[in-house]
């Protein structure tokens, strides 16, 4: 990779892993789905989040990220749409009702054995996808984070941006899978979690509403 030296590449990969290990809406979404529906649902949630990040990578490469940074109107519109989506997800979780089994461990074990029947994987994927696509902070993040690792003399900076963005996303996959497997392991072995699973939606819902409010109160970054 002539657009980045070996030292910068190692720094880029390490920084990406640290950022993806930091708890936030993405991690919460993966863990919530893995706890409720098993590791497969958690991994699919991570794939949806990764797909959403690819949208921002390619959009930033063609200048949409710069538009969001420069245009208060564009940033504000997407910010409010993203915040509304996060809060809508949170309200749905808060208002969800426990199953007829009242959190019965056997029913939860059956749901983990067949997560697709418990939560449609397509819905899990799309939820992760839109959580990222509708968050302008993700676009701004890529626009601010990736260029600093591109060598100054690189001819095609847009191509370098895309390649580094793809590398960032690929590096995030094992971290997301790790979160999903860890959460699924906890759900299978922690009896207290299994017996109280219906409270998970309440806690996650409150946190998603908090993330939405935080996003709504985010100021446009200065150009």
PETA-V764225 format. One record per residue. RES is the residue in three letters. PSI is psi as a letter, one per 40 degrees, with the letter a starting at -180 (none if undefined). OMEGA is omega in whole degrees, -180 to 180 (999 if undefined). BURIAL is # if it has 9 or more other ideal C-beta (glycine too) atoms within 8 Angstrom, else .. Layout:
BEGIN
RES PSI OMEGA BURIAL
RES PSI OMEGA BURIAL
END
This chain:
BEGIN
UNK g -177 .
UNK e 179 .
UNK e 178 #
UNK h -179 #
UNK i -173 .
UNK d -180 .
UNK d 179 .
UNK d 179 #
UNK d 178 #
UNK d 179 .
UNK d -180 #
UNK d -180 #
UNK d -179 #
UNK d 179 .
UNK d 178 #
UNK d 179 #
UNK d 179 #
UNK d 180 .
UNK d -179 .
UNK e 176 #
UNK e -178 .
UNK h -180 .
UNK h 179 .
UNK a -179 .
UNK d -179 #
UNK d -180 #
UNK d 180 #
UNK d -179 #
UNK d 179 #
UNK d -177 #
UNK d -180 #
UNK d -179 #
UNK d 179 #
UNK d 179 #
UNK d -176 #
UNK d -169 #
UNK e 176 #
UNK i -175 #
UNK d -179 #
UNK d 179 #
UNK d 178 #
UNK d 179 #
UNK d 178 #
UNK d 176 #
UNK d 178 #
UNK d 178 #
UNK d 177 #
UNK d 178 #
UNK d 178 #
UNK d 179 #
UNK d 178 #
UNK d 178 #
UNK d 179 #
UNK d 178 #
UNK d -179 #
UNK d -180 #
UNK d -178 #
UNK d 178 #
UNK d 180 #
UNK d -179 #
UNK d -179 #
UNK e 171 .
UNK e 180 .
UNK d 178 #
UNK d 178 #
UNK d 178 #
UNK d 179 #
UNK d -180 #
UNK d -175 #
UNK d -175 .
UNK h 179 .
UNK d -179 .
UNK d -179 .
UNK d -180 #
UNK d -177 #
UNK d -180 #
UNK d -178 .
UNK d 178 #
UNK d -178 #
UNK d 176 #
UNK d 179 #
UNK d 179 #
UNK d 179 #
UNK d 180 #
UNK d 179 #
UNK d -179 #
UNK d 176 #
UNK d 177 .
UNK d -179 #
UNK d 179 #
UNK d 178 #
UNK d 179 #
UNK d -179 #
UNK d -176 #
UNK e -179 .
UNK i -178 .
UNK i 177 .
UNK i 179 .
UNK i -178 #
UNK d -179 .
UNK e 178 #
UNK f 180 .
UNK f -180 #
UNK h -175 .
UNK d -179 #
UNK d 179 .
UNK d 178 #
UNK d 178 #
UNK d 178 #
UNK d 179 .
UNK d 179 #
UNK d 179 #
UNK d 179 .
UNK g -175 .
UNK d -178 #
UNK d 179 #
UNK d -179 .
UNK d 176 #
UNK h -180 #
UNK h -176 .
UNK d 177 #
UNK d 179 .
UNK d 178 .
UNK d -180 #
UNK d -177 #
UNK d 178 #
UNK d 177 #
UNK d -180 #
UNK d -176 #
UNK d 176 #
UNK d 180 #
UNK d -176 #
UNK d -176 #
UNK e 179 #
UNK h -178 #
UNK d 179 #
UNK d 178 #
UNK d 178 #
UNK d 180 #
UNK d 179 #
UNK d -179 .
UNK d -179 #
UNK d -178 #
UNK d -171 #
UNK d -171 #
UNK d -174 #
UNK d -177 #
UNK e 179 .
UNK e 180 #
UNK h -180 #
UNK h -177 #
UNK d -176 .
UNK e -178 .
UNK h -179 #
UNK d -177 .
UNK g -176 .
UNK d 179 #
UNK d 178 .
UNK d 178 .
UNK d 179 #
UNK d -179 #
UNK d -178 #
UNK d 178 #
UNK d 177 #
UNK d 177 #
UNK d 178 #
UNK d 178 #
UNK d -179 #
UNK d 179 #
UNK d 177 .
UNK d -179 #
UNK d -175 #
UNK d 179 #
UNK d 177 .
UNK d 179 #
UNK d 178 #
UNK d 178 #
UNK d 176 .
UNK d -178 #
UNK d -179 #
UNK d 180 #
UNK d 180 #
UNK d 179 #
UNK d 178 #
UNK d 178 .
UNK d -177 #
UNK d -179 #
UNK d -171 .
UNK e -179 .
UNK h -177 .
UNK d -179 .
UNK d 179 .
UNK d -179 #
UNK d -177 #
UNK e -177 .
UNK f -173 #
UNK d -176 #
UNK e 176 #
UNK e -179 .
UNK d 180 #
UNK d -179 #
UNK d -179 #
UNK d 180 .
UNK d 179 #
UNK d 179 #
UNK d -180 #
UNK d 179 #
UNK d 176 #
UNK d 177 #
UNK d 177 #
UNK d 179 #
UNK d 178 #
UNK d 178 #
UNK d 178 .
UNK d -179 #
UNK d -178 #
UNK e -180 .
UNK h 177 .
UNK i 176 .
UNK h 178 .
UNK i 178 .
UNK i -177 .
UNK none 999 .
END
